[in-house]
Amino acid sequence: MDSNRLEGKWKQLRGSLRERWGKLTDDDLDQIQGKEEVLIGKLQERYGIARDRAREEFEELLRGSSAPDERHGT
């Protein structure tokens, strides 16, 4: 997803992001503001995962595959 589309859908995605990655705070989401690279960085920081893995998981969410992931406690 290009950055313009992500920023445009940001309000819709916030809830899904919090549901999937509960360690992301409201402050984190405010800082991210629909910017994919910032989101990937926050996922790395909060979950201690590699950048590639964070990107894969985010892209999985965007594809609509939001099955719970035990590592994230959802």
C-alpha positions as CSV (number, residue, x, y, z in Angstrom):
1,M,0.0,0.0,0.0
2,D,1.4,3.4,-0.9
3,S,1.8,6.0,1.8
4,N,-1.0,8.2,0.6
5,R,-3.5,5.3,0.8
6,L,-2.3,4.3,4.2
7,E,-2.6,7.8,5.5
8,G,-6.1,8.0,4.0
9,K,-7.2,4.8,5.7
10,W,-5.4,5.6,9.0
11,K,-8.5,6.1,11.1
12,Q,-10.0,2.8,9.9
13,L,-6.7,1.0,10.6
14,R,-6.0,2.3,14.1
15,G,-8.5,-0.1,15.7
16,S,-7.1,-3.1,13.8
17,L,-3.6,-2.2,14.7
18,R,-4.4,-1.9,18.4
19,E,-6.3,-5.1,18.3
20,R,-3.5,-7.0,16.7
21,W,-0.6,-5.3,18.4
22,G,-1.8,-4.4,21.9
23,K,1.6,-3.0,23.0
24,L,1.1,0.0,20.6
25,T,-0.2,2.9,22.7
26,D,-2.5,5.7,21.6
27,D,0.6,7.9,21.8
28,D,2.4,5.6,19.4
29,L,-0.5,5.6,17.0
30,D,-0.6,9.4,17.2
31,Q,3.1,9.6,16.3
32,I,2.7,7.1,13.4
33,Q,-0.1,9.1,11.8
34,G,-0.4,6.7,8.9
35,K,3.3,6.6,8.0
36,E,4.3,3.1,7.2
37,E,8.0,3.4,8.0
38,V,7.2,4.9,11.4
39,L,4.8,2.0,12.1
40,I,7.3,-0.6,11.2
41,G,9.8,1.0,13.5
42,K,7.4,1.1,16.4
43,L,6.6,-2.6,15.8
44,Q,10.3,-3.4,15.9
45,E,10.7,-1.4,19.1
46,R,7.7,-2.7,21.0
47,Y,8.0,-6.4,20.0
48,G,11.7,-6.8,19.4
49,I,11.3,-8.2,15.9
50,A,13.3,-7.7,12.7
51,R,12.3,-5.0,10.3
52,D,11.4,-7.5,7.6
53,R,9.2,-9.5,10.0
54,A,7.4,-6.3,11.1
55,R,6.8,-5.4,7.5
56,E,5.5,-8.9,6.7
57,E,3.1,-8.8,9.6
58,F,1.8,-5.4,8.7
59,E,1.3,-6.4,5.1
60,E,-0.5,-9.5,6.3
61,L,-2.9,-7.3,8.3
62,L,-3.5,-5.1,5.2
63,R,-4.4,-8.2,3.2
64,G,-7.1,-8.9,5.7
65,S,-5.5,-11.8,7.3
66,S,-5.9,-10.7,10.9
67,A,-5.7,-14.1,12.6
68,P,-4.5,-13.8,16.2
69,D,-0.8,-14.2,16.7
70,E,0.1,-15.8,20.0
71,R,3.4,-13.9,20.3
72,H,1.4,-10.6,20.4
73,G,-1.1,-11.8,22.9
74,T,-4.1,-11.4,20.7
